[in-house]
């Protein structure tokens, strides 16, 4: 038998691997006949070649720049070996598991079985039910093992340990059910964003083959009536769409989520007049992992939008390294198809993890720390009374991965920051890790319509991310009209620009550990790249001109 830690199913931090997150209440062990859904990530082939090809198609200096692969070509490259399929299928069928389906890339199997069979498949596991508010999940708090002859064929098994997580959008207008009036408030609306980032009324989509998307998880739904009202109030100055083109998944019938409303309204008002999809996964199967479901959808659809924005994250130290590595492979599969994936950097600044003997360290977030996504930080106006230059939003997530090494595309920029800036103690972060964010936008004091109510003072990097995504969609639109391919994985080109066409943010620090050494201060903004706002915020016309040259 191989322990789960070796396989990578569990975190190498034993105390965290099976920890039940705060807020989830144990309600009992499930019945043996209760159904669970397990997702088996089969070992892929040619991952090194996948990484190499992604670098070539994403590098403007490469002759292969923009020569993206189709999903079918990706499948031919990475699909598991015949032996892997034979071993895993044989193992499942020997336990009577037959209700399985795969994806086009053949590297995931999703199987429905009973808790009793699942516990036999994964010795040591015990499935229990947990509740948080209206949500109920089935997970195993216990570590488990797999047979040695299976370990070389699996990356991880989903639906066992990882509890649902999501970034919380904050509305400073409401606290404990009571509304509080701000002393001053300009408020961020589509008009304000267009003014700050120099978009004109003519900067709207017109290409027929363009599309963009947001992904929503965990009972987060938008309401079409909210979107229509938002556009009626805030969208009169530019051509726009007031309806989502396609919903992939099932929309719930309950109240609209503030997060979902924010994402849809601002990607559609920034990337105006561009066909927009909403990927929605309520996670209603108790053992389902909504984020993983979205990843499977990308591997199972030949035609998907060119830009995806996601406001979702988890602490790196709460996840198994093998799980994150495999998710990185999925991001590479998307990038090599010409898809741009943007993640919010998080709203906890540098984060804080309490270690042993009273010591602390910063706490990076994943997928924000993935080298294969574009991570978006947050800013605020220097003068809240008017459209001025931007400074750091103190909640803007950023830092250095403890898992992934610094990618070549950012070595020079990050090295310059580390050498030229006053830093927190080196014991708090990994100076050789993937550094994030890559770019930023306003993340403070947004107006959102949710459940037919205009709500002010909504903040978070889940606001800045769809704004940047919408602008990248507009640039894709102009590229398509010129016969150019999509932007795809943006980071190699973004770092080659060295801040060109971006507003550099050089003031402010974000929050971190409240202790005697750092006293709540994380990293600080600085000229050029920094781990709070990346390269800065978009100057749209300049960025458009720069990204239209090839």
C-alpha positions in Angstrom: 0.0 0.0 0.0 1.1 3.6 -0.7 0.1 6.3 1.8 -2.0 9.0 0.3 0.6 11.6 1.0 3.0 9.8 -1.4 0.3 9.7 -4.1 -0.3 13.3 -3.4 -4.0 13.0 -2.5 -3.4 14.6 0.8 -1.4 17.5 1.9 2.1 16.8 3.2 1.1 18.9 6.2 -0.5 16.0 8.1 -2.3 18.3 10.6 -4.0 20.1 7.7 -4.7 17.3 5.3 -7.9 16.2 6.9 -8.8 19.2 8.9 -12.4 20.3 8.8 -12.5 24.1 7.9 -14.1 26.5 10.3 -17.8 26.8 10.0 -18.5 23.2 8.8 -20.5 21.3 11.4 -20.3 17.5 11.5 -23.7 15.8 11.4 -22.8 12.2 11.3 -21.3 9.3 9.2 -23.1 8.6 6.0 -25.0 5.4 5.4 -23.2 2.7 3.5 -25.7 2.9 0.7 -25.4 6.7 0.3 -24.0 7.8 -3.0 -20.8 9.6 -3.5 -19.1 10.9 -6.6 -15.3 10.4 -7.0 -13.1 12.1 -9.6 -10.0 10.2 -10.6 -7.3 12.3 -12.2 -5.4 9.8 -14.4 -1.6 10.4 -15.0 -1.1 12.3 -18.2 1.6 11.8 -20.8 4.0 14.4 -22.3 3.5 17.0 -19.6 7.0 18.4 -20.2 6.2 18.7 -23.9 2.9 20.5 -23.0 4.9 23.0 -20.9 7.4 23.5 -23.7 4.7 24.1 -26.3 2.8 26.5 -24.1 6.0 28.5 -23.7 6.4 28.6 -27.5 2.9 29.6 -28.4 2.8 32.3 -25.6 6.2 33.9 -26.4 5.9 36.8 -29.0 9.6 36.1 -30.0 8.8 32.5 -31.0 7.9 31.5 -34.6 5.2 29.4 -33.0 3.6 32.4 -31.2 -0.2 32.2 -31.5 -0.2 28.8 -33.2 -2.5 27.2 -30.7 -3.7 23.6 -30.5 -7.2 22.3 -30.8 -8.7 20.2 -28.0 -8.3 17.2 -30.2 -4.5 17.9 -30.6 -4.2 18.5 -26.8 -5.9 15.1 -26.3 -3.4 13.4 -28.6 -0.6 15.0 -26.6 -1.6 14.3 -23.0 -4.0 11.4 -22.9 -3.1 8.7 -20.4 -1.4 5.6 -21.6 -3.3 2.5 -22.5 -1.7 0.8 -19.5 -3.0 3.6 -17.2 -6.5 3.2 -18.5 -6.3 -0.6 -18.2 -5.1 -0.6 -14.6 -7.5 2.1 -13.3 -10.5 0.7 -15.1 -9.7 -2.8 -14.0 -9.4 -1.7 -10.4 -12.7 0.1 -10.5 -14.6 -2.7 -12.2 -13.1 -5.3 -9.8 -15.0 -3.3 -7.1 -18.2 -3.2 -9.2 -17.8 0.5 -10.1 -19.2 0.9 -13.6 -21.2 4.2 -13.5 -18.2 6.3 -14.8 -17.8 8.9 -17.5 -14.7 10.5 -18.9 -13.8 13.7 -20.8 -12.6 14.3 -24.3 -9.0 14.5 -23.1 -9.5 11.1 -21.4 -7.5 12.1 -18.4 -10.3 12.3 -15.8 -12.8 9.6 -14.8 -15.9 10.6 -12.7 -17.6 7.8 -11.0 -20.8 7.4 -9.0 -20.8 4.7 -6.3 -21.8 4.0 -2.7 -19.9 5.2 0.3 -19.3 1.6 1.2 -17.6 0.9 -2.1 -15.7 4.2 -2.0 -14.3 3.3 1.5 -13.2 -0.1 0.1 -11.5 1.5 -2.9 -9.7 3.9 -0.6 -8.7 2.0 2.6 -8.8 4.2 5.6 -11.3 6.7 4.3 -14.6 7.3 6.2 -17.3 9.4 4.7 -19.1 11.8 6.9 -21.7 14.6 6.3 -21.0 18.2 7.2 -23.2 21.2 7.0 -22.5 25.0 6.7 -25.6 27.1 6.5 -27.8 25.6 3.8 -25.0 23.6 2.2 -24.2 20.0 2.9 -21.2 18.1 1.8 -19.9 14.5 2.2 -16.1 14.2 2.9 -13.7 11.9 4.6 -11.8 13.4 7.5 -9.5 10.4 7.6 -6.3 9.7 5.7 -6.3 6.8 3.3 -4.0 4.7 1.1 -4.0 3.2 -2.3 -2.3 0.1 -3.7 1.2 0.6 -5.0 0.4 -0.5 -8.5 -2.2 2.3 -8.7 -0.1 5.2 -7.4 1.9 5.5 -10.6 -1.4 5.9 -12.6 -3.3 8.5 -10.5 -2.5 12.1 -9.6 -5.3 12.5 -7.1 -8.9 11.5 -6.2 -11.4 14.3 -6.0 -14.5 14.4 -3.8 -12.7 13.0 -0.7 -11.0 15.7 1.4 -11.2 19.2 -0.1 -14.0 21.3 1.3 -15.6 23.9 -0.8 -14.1 27.4 -0.6 -14.7 30.7 -2.2 -13.6 34.3 -2.0 -16.0 36.6 -0.2 -17.0 39.8 -1.8 -17.3 42.5 0.8 -20.0 45.2 0.8 -19.0 48.0 3.2 -22.5 49.4 2.9 -23.9 46.7 5.1 -22.7 45.5 8.5 -24.7 43.2 10.8 -27.8 43.9 8.8 -27.6 47.6 9.2 -26.7 50.1 6.5 -23.9 52.5 7.1 -23.4 55.7 5.2 -19.8 56.5 4.1 -18.4 59.9 4.9 -17.2 60.2 1.3 -17.7 58.0 -1.7 -17.1 58.5 -5.4 -18.2 54.9 -6.2 -16.8 52.8 -9.0 -19.2 52.3 -11.9 -18.7 51.4 -15.6 -18.4 55.1 -16.4 -15.8 55.7 -13.8 -13.8 52.6 -15.0 -14.0 53.8 -18.6 -12.8 57.2 -17.6 -9.9 55.9 -15.5 -8.7 53.4 -18.0 -9.4 55.6 -21.1 -12.0 53.5 -22.8 -14.3 55.5 -25.1 -17.9 54.8 -26.1 -16.4 53.2 -29.3 -14.5 50.6 -27.3 -17.0 47.8 -27.5 -17.0 44.4 -29.1 -18.0 43.7 -32.7 -16.3 40.5 -33.7 -18.7 37.6 -34.2 -16.3 34.9 -33.0 -15.4 36.5 -29.7 -16.7 35.5 -26.3 -15.8 35.8 -22.6 -16.9 33.9 -19.4 -17.1 34.0 -15.6 -17.2 30.9 -13.5 -19.4 30.7 -10.4 -19.5 28.1 -7.6 -21.4 27.2 -4.5 -24.9 28.6 -4.7 -23.6 31.8 -6.4 -26.2 32.8 -9.0 -26.8 35.9 -11.0 -30.3 37.1 -11.9 -31.0 38.2 -15.5 -33.3 41.0 -14.1 -30.4 42.4 -12.0 -28.1 42.5 -15.1 -30.8 44.3 -17.1 -31.4 46.8 -14.3 -27.6 47.4 -13.9 -27.2 48.1 -17.6 -30.2 50.4 -17.6 -28.7 52.4 -14.7 -25.0 52.4 -15.6 -24.7 51.3 -19.2 -26.4 54.1 -21.1 -23.1 55.6 -22.5 -21.9 52.7 -24.6 -23.3 49.8 -26.6 -23.8 46.7 -24.5 -25.6 43.5 -24.1 -28.2 43.1 -21.3 -28.4 39.3 -21.4 -25.9 36.5 -20.9 -25.5 34.5 -24.1 -25.1 31.1 -22.5 -25.3 29.5 -19.1 -23.3 26.3 -18.7 -24.7 24.4 -15.7 -27.9 25.0 -13.7 -28.9 28.4 -12.3 -30.5 28.2 -8.9 -33.8 29.8 -8.1 -32.9 31.5 -4.9 -31.5 34.9 -4.2 -28.8 36.3 -6.4 -25.3 36.2 -5.0 -23.4 39.4 -4.6 -20.2 37.7 -6.1 -22.1 36.4 -9.1 -23.8 39.8 -9.7 -20.5 41.6 -9.5 -18.7 39.3 -11.9 -21.3 39.3 -14.6 -22.2 43.0 -14.5 -18.6 44.2 -14.7 -17.2 41.8 -17.3 -20.2 42.7 -19.5 -19.9 46.4 -19.0 -16.1 46.5 -19.5 -16.0 43.9 -22.2 -19.1 45.5 -23.5 -21.1 44.0 -26.4 -19.2 40.8 -26.3 -21.0 37.4 -26.0 -20.7 36.3 -22.4 -21.1 32.8 -20.8 -21.6 32.0 -17.2 -20.3 28.7 -15.9 -22.3 27.8 -12.9 -21.8 24.8 -10.6 -23.9 24.8 -7.5 -22.1 21.8 -6.0 -25.4 20.2 -5.1 -24.0 16.7 -5.2 -22.7 16.5 -1.7 -19.4 14.9 -2.7 -18.9 17.1 -5.7 -16.1 19.7 -6.0 -17.4 22.6 -8.0 -14.0 24.0 -9.0 -12.9 20.6 -10.2 -16.2 20.3 -12.2 -15.4 23.6 -14.0 -11.9 22.2 -14.9 -13.5 19.1 -16.3 -15.8 21.1 -18.4 -12.9 22.9 -20.0 -11.4 19.5 -20.9 -14.7 18.4 -22.4 -15.7 21.3 -24.7 -14.1 21.9 -28.0 -15.4 25.5 -28.2 -15.2 27.7 -25.1 -14.8 31.5 -24.6 -11.4 33.0 -25.0 -11.2 34.8 -21.7 -12.3 33.3 -18.3 -12.3 35.2 -15.0 -12.6 33.4 -11.7 -12.8 34.7 -8.1 -11.9 31.6 -6.2 -9.0 30.5 -4.0 -7.7 28.4 -1.2 -4.6 28.5 1.0 -1.7 26.7 -0.6 -0.8 24.9 2.6 -4.3 23.4 2.8 -3.9 21.6 -0.6 -1.8 18.6 -1.7 1.1 19.6 -3.9 0.2 16.9 -6.4 -3.3 18.2 -6.7 -2.0 21.7 -7.4 0.5 20.4 -9.9 -2.2 18.6 -11.8 -4.5 21.7 -11.8 -1.5 23.5 -13.3 -1.5 21.0 -16.1 -5.2 21.8 -16.7 -4.3 25.5 -16.9 -1.6 24.7 -19.4 -4.0 22.7 -21.5 -6.2 25.8 -21.6 -3.4 28.2 -22.4 -2.1 26.1 -25.3 -5.6 26.3 -26.8 -5.4 30.1 -26.8 -7.6 30.6 -23.7 -6.7 33.3 -21.1 -7.5 32.4 -17.5 -7.6 35.1 -14.9 -7.8 34.6 -11.1 -8.4 37.1 -8.4 -5.4 37.4 -6.1 -7.5 37.3 -2.9 -8.5 39.8 -0.3 -6.2 38.9 2.6 -3.1 40.8 1.6 0.0 38.6 2.1 -2.1 36.4 4.4 -0.8 35.0 7.6 -0.1 31.4 8.7 0.7 30.7 12.4 3.6 28.3 12.7 5.0 26.6 15.7 6.6 28.3 18.7 4.7 31.6 18.1 6.3 32.3 14.7 4.3 33.4 11.6 4.7 33.3 7.9 2.8 34.8 5.0 0.2 32.6 3.4 0.0 32.4 -0.4 -3.2 31.4 -2.2 -3.9 29.0 -5.0 -4.7 29.2 -7.9 -3.5 32.8 -7.6 0.0 31.4 -7.2 -0.1 29.2 -10.3 2.5 30.1 -12.9 0.0 29.4 -15.7 -2.7 31.9 -14.9 -2.8 35.7 -14.9 -3.5 36.9 -11.4 -5.2 40.2 -10.8 -4.6 42.4 -7.7 -6.5 45.4 -6.5 -6.2 49.2 -6.2 -8.0 52.2 -4.8 -8.2 55.8 -5.9 -5.8 58.1 -4.1 -8.5 60.7 -3.8 -11.9 59.2 -3.2 -13.7 62.3 -4.3 -12.6 62.0 -8.0 -11.0 59.9 -10.6 -7.3 60.2 -9.7 -4.3 58.0 -9.8 -4.4 54.7 -8.0 -2.7 53.3 -4.9 -2.6 49.9 -3.3 -5.9 48.5 -1.9 -4.7 47.1 1.4 -6.6 43.9 1.0 -5.0 43.1 -2.4 -3.6 39.5 -2.3 -0.1 38.9 -3.3 3.2 37.2 -2.4 5.4 34.3 -3.3 4.4 30.6 -3.7 5.8 28.0 -1.4 5.2 25.3 -3.9 6.0 26.6 -7.4 9.4 27.9 -8.5 9.6 31.4 -10.0 8.9 31.0 -13.8 11.5 32.3 -16.2 9.2 35.0 -17.6 9.2 36.9 -14.3 12.7 36.3 -13.0 14.2 39.7 -14.0 11.2 41.7 -12.8 10.9 40.0 -9.4 14.6 40.0 -8.8 14.7 43.8 -9.4 11.9 44.2 -6.7 13.7 41.9 -4.2 17.0 43.9 -4.6 15.6 47.4 -4.7 12.9 47.5 -2.0 12.7 47.3 1.8 11.2 43.8 2.4 9.6 42.0 5.2 11.9 39.5 7.0 12.9 36.7 4.6 11.6 34.1 7.1 8.0 35.2 6.1 8.1 34.3 2.4 9.9 32.2 -0.2 12.1 34.5 -2.3 12.4 31.9 -5.1 8.7 31.1 -5.5 6.2 32.2 -8.2 5.4 35.8 -7.4 1.9 37.3 -7.9 -0.2 39.3 -8.9 0.7 40.1 -12.5 -1.6 43.0 -13.1 -4.3 45.0 -11.1 -7.3 47.2 -11.4 -9.6 49.1 -9.1 -11.1 46.8 -6.4 -12.7 49.3 -4.0 -16.2 50.8 -3.7 -18.1 49.3 -6.6 -21.8 49.7 -7.3 -23.6 46.4 -7.9 -27.2 45.5 -8.5 -28.2 42.4 -6.7 -31.8 41.1 -6.1 -33.0 44.3 -7.8 -31.3 46.5 -5.2 -28.4 48.9 -6.2 -25.7 48.2 -3.5 -22.7 50.5 -3.0 -19.2 50.0 -1.5 -18.7 46.5 -2.8 -15.0 45.6 -2.7 -12.5 42.9 -3.5 -10.2 41.5 -6.2 -13.2 39.7 -7.4 -14.2 43.2 -8.7 -10.9 44.0 -10.4 -10.6 40.6 -12.1 -13.6 40.8 -14.5 -12.6 44.4 -15.3 -9.2 43.3 -16.5 -10.9 40.3 -18.2 -13.3 42.5 -20.1 -10.5 44.7 -21.4 -8.6 41.6 -22.6 -11.7 40.5 -24.4 -11.9 43.9 -26.1 -8.3 43.5 -27.2 -9.1 40.0 -28.5 -12.0 41.5 -30.4 -9.6 43.9 -32.3 -7.1 41.1 -32.9 -9.8 38.9 -34.5 -10.9 41.8 -36.8 -7.2 42.0 -37.9 -7.0 38.2 -38.5 -4.8 37.7 -35.4 -5.2 34.8 -32.9 -6.4 35.3 -29.3 -4.0 36.5 -26.6 -4.0 33.1 -24.9 -1.7 32.8 -21.9 -0.8 36.4 -21.4 2.0 36.4 -18.8 5.1 35.9 -21.0 4.1 38.8 -23.2 3.0 40.9 -20.2 6.3 40.6 -18.5 8.1 41.4 -21.8 6.3 44.7 -21.9 8.0 45.7 -18.6 5.1 47.9 -17.6 4.6 49.5 -20.9 1.0 50.6 -21.5 0.2 50.2 -17.8 -0.3 52.7 -15.0 2.4 52.0 -12.4 1.1 51.8 -8.9 3.9 52.9 -6.4 2.1 53.8 -3.2 0.7 51.7 -0.3 1.2 48.3 1.3 -1.1 45.4 1.9 -2.0 43.7 5.2 -0.4 40.7 6.7 0.4 39.1 10.1 -0.4 41.1 13.2 2.7 40.5 15.2 5.7 42.3 16.6 7.9 41.8 13.5 5.8 43.0 10.6 3.0 44.7 12.6 0.3 43.9 10.1 2.2 45.1 7.0 3.0 42.8 4.1 4.7 43.9 0.9 4.6 47.4 -0.5 4.1 48.8 -4.0 7.2 50.0 -5.8 8.1 51.3 -9.3 7.7 48.6 -12.0 6.5 45.2 -10.8 5.6 44.5 -7.2 3.8 41.7 -5.3 0.8 43.9 -4.4 -0.4 45.3 -7.8 1.9 43.5 -10.3 2.8 45.7 -13.2 0.0 48.1 -12.4 -3.4 48.9 -14.0 -4.3 49.0 -17.8 -4.1 52.1 -19.9 -6.5 50.6 -22.4 -5.6 52.4 -25.6 -1.9 52.0 -25.1 -2.3 48.3 -24.1 -4.5 47.7 -27.2 -1.9 49.3 -29.5 0.9 47.3 -27.9 -0.9 44.0 -28.1 -2.1 44.5 -31.7 1.4 44.4 -33.2 1.6 40.6 -33.7 
